[in-house]
Amino acid sequence: MSDPLRRIDALVEEDTLPTLRVRRQLRLAAGLTQAEVAEAVGVKRLAVAQWEAGRAQPHRGNRKAYAHFLRLLAEKYPAAVGEGALDEE
């Protein structure tokens, strides 16, 4: 695979979000509030609430940070992740 294709793959993979249900399940499995997730990602609590409800999608920079955060939670709490959890919403 050429370098441009690897870079494209990396961009797609690094900001792929789990389903709405799994986002919430991961947060709850970690015992975190929406406010705590918001602080970690660098947004307001309302943004996290909207992301979990599917009323809004995070913008590029926030999306990468949120996706990274959720990936770390998924590694730590694999039981919270069900089949098809990384399907794009």
C-alpha positions in Angstrom: 0.0 0.0 0.0 1.3 3.4 -0.9 2.0 6.1 1.7 -1.1 8.3 0.7 -3.3 5.3 1.2 -1.8 4.6 4.7 -2.4 8.2 5.6 -6.0 8.0 4.5 -6.5 4.8 6.4 -5.0 6.4 9.5 -7.3 9.4 9.3 -10.4 7.3 8.9 -9.5 4.9 11.7 -8.4 7.5 14.2 -11.8 9.3 14.3 -14.2 6.4 13.9 -16.8 6.6 16.6 -18.6 3.7 18.2 -22.4 3.6 18.1 -24.4 6.0 20.4 -25.3 3.2 22.7 -21.7 2.1 23.1 -20.5 5.6 23.7 -22.8 5.9 26.7 -22.0 2.3 27.9 -18.3 3.0 27.9 -18.7 6.2 29.9 -20.9 4.5 32.4 -18.6 1.5 32.7 -15.8 3.9 33.6 -18.0 5.5 36.2 -17.7 8.9 34.5 -20.2 11.7 34.1 -20.8 13.6 30.9 -19.1 16.6 32.6 -15.9 14.5 33.3 -15.8 13.3 29.7 -16.3 16.9 28.5 -13.5 18.1 30.6 -11.1 15.4 29.3 -12.0 16.1 25.7 -12.0 19.9 26.1 -15.7 20.7 25.4 -18.8 21.5 27.4 -21.0 18.9 29.0 -23.8 19.7 26.6 -21.6 18.7 23.6 -21.1 15.2 25.1 -24.8 14.9 25.9 -25.6 15.8 22.2 -22.9 13.4 20.9 -24.3 10.5 23.0 -27.9 11.3 21.9 -27.0 11.6 18.2 -28.2 15.2 18.0 -24.7 16.4 17.0 -21.4 15.1 15.9 -18.0 16.3 17.2 -16.0 18.5 14.8 -12.7 17.2 13.5 -10.3 18.1 16.4 -12.9 17.2 19.1 -13.8 14.0 17.1 -10.3 12.8 17.2 -9.9 13.4 20.9 -13.3 11.9 21.7 -12.6 8.8 19.5 -9.2 8.3 21.2 -10.8 8.7 24.6 -13.5 6.1 23.7 -10.9 3.7 22.3 -9.0 3.8 25.6 -12.2 3.1 27.5 -13.0 0.2 25.2 -9.6 -1.3 25.9 -10.1 -0.9 29.6 -13.8 -2.0 29.6 -14.2 -4.5 26.8 -17.4 -5.9 28.2 -19.1 -2.5 27.5 -18.4 -3.0 23.8 -20.8 -5.2 21.9 -20.7 -6.5 18.4 -20.7 -3.8 15.7 -19.6 -1.2 18.3 -17.3 0.7 15.9 -19.9 1.1 13.1 -20.0 4.8 12.1 -23.1 6.6 13.2 
